[in-house]
Structures are given as C-alpha cells and as structure tokens.
C-alpha cells in the first residue's frame, strides 16, 4: 500500500486497540485497575479548632485554628461486580475502608482534642424548632445534661463516632435516632449503594459513565430536572481522546449531585502529558450568578450565595453545608466572618490530571469542607 494508506491503517489499528483496552470488560487492561485501584489513595482530615467559644456566644467573631492533617490510607475495591445488558453495563458496590497512617499525620487522633460546633445538638434543635412543646423539652434536657452549642472531643471520636448524651436521651423514645454521632460514623467498611456503569463497549464516549445509582437513573432531591440528573462518572474513569473544550461531569454521592470540571492547563506528571480539569466558580455559584443552580435551592432559605451548597435534603435534615476548604471560590463575607480562614488556590483547589489519549487519571486531588449552618432558634436561650 502507498505510505499514506499504511499510515491510515496503522492509526486505525491503534484506535481499535485503544477502544478495546479502555472498556470495563473482562480482560481489558483497565478493568482490573478499575475493579481494585492499585495506586495509593490518601484521605486527609483537617479540623478547625474554635479557640474562643464563650466570646463567640457573647457576640464576638469566632477565631479558628486549622489542625491536621490526620491521614488515612483509603482502599476502594469494587465488590459484587455483575455484567448487565449484554455486557454494555456493569453493576458494582464500591466499598471504602480506612487505615490510619501516623507517619503522615500531625498527632495522635485518640489524644488530640478539637472544640467545634455541637453538631448533634444543632441538628436536634433544628428538628424540633417548629414545635413549642418539643423545643421546650429538648431545651430542658440540654440544660440538665450541660449540653451547649460547642463540644470538645478527640479527633477519633469526631470522625468515627462517640455516644452523645442528648441523642442517648432521645433514642428510647425514637429508636430511629442513633445514640452515636461521628462525621464518618459507620462509613469505615461501608459503601454508597449499587452503581451501574456503562462499560464503553457500545460507545467509547460512555466509558465509565454512571447509568443508575441505587436503582434510579435520576435523583429526586432537588427542585429541577437538571439538578436531579446523574451526570458523568464517579471520577475514577473517563472516556479516551479527551478534548480541552469539553466539560467533564462527576457524580458525587457526598454532595448528592453531579458537578462539572473544565480544562485549566496542560501539565506533566512523571513524564506523562496530562490535561488539568478543575471545577469553575459556576459549580457552586448563587442562582443570581448562575441561574442553572436555582434547582439546588429546596426553598428560598436554602440559597446561601456563591461558594456553598446546603445538602440537608440528603443528610436527614441536618443543617449541613458543603464548600471548598476555607470557602475557596466563595463569597468574601463567609471568609471575613471567621478569623483564621485564608483561601489559597494551590492548597484548596480540586483538580484532576487526565491523560488525554486514554482518559486515565494520573493525579487527582479532591477537596471539600463540611460546614454547619447555625441560627438563633426560638425556645433555646
């Protein structure tokens, strides 16, 4: 064959091999890596220690100091992997386990103490605020138990759970309410539910894309069709032949929604070329700044401005708000309201470095901050 024809067939054969190897099918190169990721994943926890709780309750600006990291090796094997629909989709559960790494941490999580907002108390107060009798009873219990707006516990207790006195008082009357509270309580060794993925065999552009989550093809938490859509992958796999112009979607069970990322710049990781994708400000922008985000407002009171998202609809009603660390990409009034915050792009930006040919992540950093919304609640001094 003439040289141009040979070149064409050579490129075609390379593409055919690429599309076969980058599919979630038995025997492909990426399948075992997808099923049991070999690169180490490190989960680092930082805490804001409130240094002036009494002054804050008297009306002063809160002062916080960041403590951390407390680092854990995270394992994410896929379990109960089952092929569906002639191999075009695959179902799996992603189980997460955490092992503490003292050599990568600043201290001992059993000893180091953190003073922070009393999350169980705030959650209970919000639950009963519309009932005069219930709020009065809870207020009496809080006084008798010496439970206030702040609590001090070890890092391990805050993460993995402790028996809370107020929840223990409520539990006998409402067994659905657990006596224990922890930010990661019951999450070590757990999973988020069954996820069904496209294998990419029918269309390489669908490789790794989520088809169903917990048996549903869309959510029912938010107030618009667009906000309830389950878009994109779980962040561990993307289709080959990436373009700098495309918008990549990731579905996050922690955020109860999909987010998107856009190309930022070319980077190199250990000699491998990569495209860096990052979430722009539009992702958590206010409805005024990005009208598409209005669907994430369950009510007018749920719209809190740019940089934050209230996710109480999927956190059992608790007033949980998520943001990037130090309110990075958020409005200045959030940062200015608390002494000790300093958003820095290099430290607080979420990013994915993807090889553009294969779509494989070769470096990634996901960063998020958990916030608790507090207000003055009638019936509680």
C-alpha positions in Angstrom: 0.0 0.0 0.0 1.1 3.6 -0.5 2.6 5.3 2.6 -0.5 7.4 3.4 -2.7 4.3 3.2 -0.3 2.4 5.5 -0.4 5.3 7.9 -4.2 5.3 7.9 -4.4 1.6 8.7 -1.8 1.9 11.4 -3.7 4.7 13.1 -7.0 2.8 12.7 -5.5 -0.3 14.3 -4.1 1.7 17.2 -7.6 3.3 17.8 -9.3 -0.1 17.6 -6.8 -1.5 20.2 -7.3 1.6 22.4 -11.1 1.4 22.3 -10.9 -2.3 23.2 -8.5 -1.9 26.0 -10.3 1.1 27.5 -13.6 -0.7 28.3 -15.0 -2.1 31.5 -14.9 -5.7 30.2 -13.2 -8.8 31.5 -9.7 -9.0 30.0 -9.2 -5.3 29.2 -6.2 -3.5 30.6 -8.2 -1.0 32.6 -10.8 -3.5 34.1 -8.7 -4.8 37.0 -7.4 -1.3 37.8 -11.0 -0.1 37.9 -12.1 -3.0 40.0 -9.3 -2.7 42.5 -7.3 0.5 42.1 -3.6 -0.1 42.8 -2.3 3.5 43.3 -2.5 4.5 46.9 -5.3 6.9 47.9 -4.8 9.0 50.9 -7.7 10.7 52.8 -6.6 13.6 54.9 -8.8 15.2 57.6 -8.3 18.8 58.9 -10.3 20.4 61.7 -11.0 23.9 62.7 -10.5 24.3 66.4 -12.6 27.1 67.8 -10.4 29.0 70.3 -13.0 31.5 71.7 -16.3 29.7 72.0 -17.5 31.8 75.0 -16.7 35.1 73.4 -18.4 33.9 70.2 -21.6 33.1 72.1 -21.4 36.6 73.6 -21.3 38.1 70.1 -17.7 38.2 69.1 -16.3 37.0 65.8 -15.2 33.3 66.0 -11.5 32.5 65.9 -10.4 29.2 64.5 -7.1 27.4 64.0 -6.6 24.7 61.5 -5.4 21.3 62.9 -4.2 18.5 60.7 -3.7 16.5 58.6 -4.8 13.2 60.1 -4.1 10.8 57.2 -5.7 7.5 56.4 -4.9 5.1 53.6 -8.1 4.6 51.7 -9.0 1.3 49.9 -11.8 1.3 47.3 -12.3 -2.1 45.8 -15.4 -2.8 43.7 -17.5 -5.6 45.0 -20.3 -7.8 43.6 -19.3 -6.8 40.1 -22.0 -8.0 37.7 -22.3 -7.5 33.9 -25.7 -6.5 32.6 -27.5 -5.9 29.3 -25.2 -8.0 27.1 -22.1 -6.5 28.7 -22.8 -2.9 27.9 -23.3 -2.1 31.6 -21.7 -3.3 34.8 -23.1 -3.1 38.3 -20.8 -2.8 41.4 -20.6 -1.7 45.0 -17.6 0.5 46.0 -16.6 -0.4 49.5 -14.3 2.1 51.3 -12.0 1.2 54.2 -9.6 3.5 56.1 -6.3 2.7 57.8 -4.6 5.4 59.9 -1.1 6.4 58.9 0.7 8.0 61.9 3.8 8.8 59.8 1.7 11.1 57.6 -0.2 12.7 60.4 0.4 15.6 62.8 -0.6 13.8 66.0 -2.5 11.1 67.8 -6.2 11.1 66.9 -7.0 9.4 70.2 -5.4 12.2 72.2 -5.7 15.4 70.2 -8.9 17.3 71.2 -11.0 19.6 69.0 -13.5 22.2 70.1 -16.2 22.7 67.5 -19.9 23.2 66.9 -22.1 20.7 68.7 -23.5 19.2 65.5 -25.9 16.7 67.2 -27.4 19.5 69.4 -27.8 21.8 66.4 -29.4 19.1 64.3 -31.9 18.2 67.1 -32.7 21.9 67.7 -33.5 22.3 64.0 -35.7 19.2 64.1 -37.9 20.5 66.9 -37.9 24.2 66.3 -41.5 24.2 64.9 -43.0 22.6 68.0 -43.2 24.7 71.2 -43.6 21.6 73.4 -40.8 19.6 71.8 -38.3 22.5 71.8 -39.1 23.2 75.4 -38.5 19.6 76.4 -35.2 19.5 74.4 -34.1 22.8 76.0 -34.7 21.3 79.5 -32.8 18.2 78.6 -29.8 20.2 77.2 -29.7 22.2 80.5 -29.8 19.2 82.7 -27.1 17.4 80.6 -25.0 20.6 80.4 -25.1 20.3 76.6 -24.3 23.6 74.8 -23.6 25.0 71.3 -20.0 23.7 71.4 -18.4 20.3 72.1 -14.9 19.1 72.7 -13.9 15.6 71.6 -10.9 13.7 70.3 -10.3 13.5 66.5 -11.1 9.8 66.6 -14.4 10.5 68.3 -15.4 13.3 65.9 -14.5 11.1 62.9 -15.6 7.6 63.8 -18.2 8.2 66.5 -19.0 8.7 70.2 -22.1 8.2 72.4 -23.8 11.6 72.5 -25.7 12.4 75.8 -28.5 14.3 74.1 -29.1 11.6 71.4 -29.0 9.0 74.1 -31.8 10.8 75.9 -33.9 10.9 72.7 -33.1 7.4 71.5 -35.5 5.4 73.8 -38.5 7.5 72.5 -37.3 7.5 68.9 -35.2 4.3 68.2 -34.6 5.6 64.6 -32.2 8.2 66.1 -28.8 6.6 66.8 -27.2 7.3 70.1 -23.8 7.7 68.4 -22.5 10.6 66.2 -19.4 10.9 64.0 -18.6 12.6 60.7 -17.6 9.2 59.4 -19.7 7.0 61.7 -20.4 3.6 60.2 -18.6 4.6 57.0 -15.4 2.5 57.5 -16.1 -0.6 55.5 -19.3 0.7 54.0 -20.5 1.6 50.5 -22.8 4.3 49.0 -25.1 1.7 47.3 -25.2 -0.1 44.0 -23.9 1.9 41.0 -24.5 0.8 37.4 -21.8 2.0 34.9 -21.6 2.0 31.1 -18.8 -0.3 30.0 -17.9 1.8 26.9 -18.3 -1.3 24.7 -21.3 0.1 22.8 -19.9 3.7 22.7 -16.4 4.6 23.9 -17.7 8.1 24.9 -19.9 6.4 27.6 -16.9 4.6 29.2 -17.3 4.7 33.0 -20.4 6.9 32.8 -23.0 6.2 35.6 -26.3 4.9 34.3 -28.1 4.3 37.7 -27.4 5.0 41.3 -29.3 2.9 43.9 -31.6 1.7 41.2 -32.5 5.2 39.9 -31.5 6.9 36.7 -32.0 10.4 38.4 -32.3 11.9 41.8 -35.5 13.3 43.4 -33.9 15.6 46.0 -33.8 18.9 44.2 -36.3 21.2 42.5 -35.4 20.9 38.8 -34.9 18.2 36.3 -31.4 19.4 35.5 -30.3 19.5 39.2 -31.6 15.9 39.7 -29.7 14.5 36.7 -27.0 11.9 37.4 -24.3 13.1 35.0 -20.8 11.8 34.4 -18.6 9.2 36.0 -17.5 8.6 39.6 -14.3 10.4 38.9 -12.1 7.3 38.6 -12.6 6.8 34.8 -13.1 9.0 31.7 -13.5 8.3 28.0 -10.4 8.2 25.8 -9.4 11.0 23.4 -10.3 13.9 25.7 -10.8 17.4 24.3 -9.8 20.6 26.0 -13.1 22.1 25.0 -15.4 19.6 26.7 -17.0 19.8 30.1 -16.4 16.7 32.3 -19.1 15.6 34.8 -18.6 13.7 38.0 -21.4 12.4 40.2 -20.7 12.7 44.0 -22.9 10.8 46.5 -21.3 13.0 49.2 -22.7 16.2 47.5 -25.9 14.5 46.4 -25.4 15.9 43.0 -23.2 16.0 39.9 -20.6 18.6 39.4 -18.6 19.6 36.3 -15.0 20.4 35.6 -13.3 22.3 32.8 -9.9 22.4 31.2 -7.4 24.7 33.0 -3.9 23.9 31.7 -1.5 21.3 30.3 0.6 19.6 33.0 3.1 16.8 33.1 3.1 14.0 35.7 6.3 11.9 35.9 6.9 12.4 32.2 3.3 11.8 31.1 1.3 14.6 29.4 -2.0 15.4 31.1 -4.9 17.9 30.9 -5.8 19.5 34.2 -9.5 19.8 34.8 -10.9 21.9 37.7 -14.4 22.9 38.9 -15.0 26.6 38.0 -16.8 29.1 40.2 -20.1 28.4 38.4 -20.4 25.0 40.1 -21.3 26.5 43.5 -22.3 29.9 42.3 -25.5 31.5 43.5 -28.7 31.4 41.4 -28.1 35.1 40.6 -24.6 34.4 39.3 -25.6 31.1 37.6 -29.3 30.6 37.1 -28.9 26.9 36.4 -28.1 26.4 40.1 -31.6 27.6 41.2 -32.7 23.9 41.2 -30.4 23.3 44.2 -32.5 25.6 46.3 -35.1 23.5 48.0 -36.6 26.7 49.4 -35.6 30.4 49.3 -33.9 29.9 52.7 -31.7 27.1 51.2 -30.0 29.6 48.8 -27.0 30.8 50.6 -24.9 32.6 48.0 -21.9 31.6 45.9 -19.4 29.1 47.2 -21.7 27.0 49.4 -24.4 24.3 48.9 -26.9 23.2 51.6 -27.2 19.4 51.4 -29.6 18.8 54.3 -32.0 17.1 51.9 -29.7 14.1 51.8 -28.3 14.4 55.4 -31.5 13.5 57.3 -32.4 17.2 57.6 -29.2 18.2 59.4 -28.2 21.8 58.5 -25.1 20.6 56.6 -23.5 22.9 54.1 -20.6 21.9 51.8 -18.0 24.2 50.2 -14.4 24.1 49.1 -11.8 24.5 52.0 -11.6 27.9 53.6 -14.6 28.9 51.3 -12.3 28.9 48.3 -14.3 30.2 45.2 -16.9 31.5 47.7 -18.2 35.0 48.6 -15.8 37.1 50.8 -18.5 37.6 53.5 -18.1 33.9 54.5 -14.3 34.1 54.9 -14.5 37.5 56.5 -17.0 36.3 59.2 -14.5 33.9 60.7 -11.0 34.8 61.9 -8.4 32.2 60.8 -9.5 31.4 57.2 -7.3 32.0 54.2 -8.4 30.5 50.9 -5.4 29.7 48.7 -5.8 28.2 45.2 -2.8 25.9 45.4 -3.9 24.4 48.7 -7.7 24.3 48.4 -8.4 23.6 44.7 -9.9 20.3 43.5 -8.3 19.1 40.3 -8.0 16.0 38.0 -4.9 15.5 35.8 -6.0 13.2 33.0 -4.0 11.6 30.2 -5.8 12.9 27.1 -5.3 9.8 25.0 -6.6 7.2 27.4 -8.7 9.4 29.8 -7.0 7.7 32.7 -6.5 9.9 35.9 -2.8 10.0 36.7 -3.1 12.5 39.5 -6.1 13.8 41.4 -6.9 15.9 44.5 -10.5 16.2 45.8 -11.0 18.8 48.5 -14.2 19.7 50.4 -15.2 21.4 53.6 -18.2 20.4 55.9 -19.9 23.4 57.5 -22.9 23.6 59.9 -25.4 26.4 59.5 -26.4 27.8 62.8 -29.2 30.4 63.6 -30.8 31.7 66.7 -33.7 29.2 67.3 -36.8 30.2 69.3 -37.1 28.3 72.6 -33.4 27.9 73.1 -31.6 30.6 75.2 
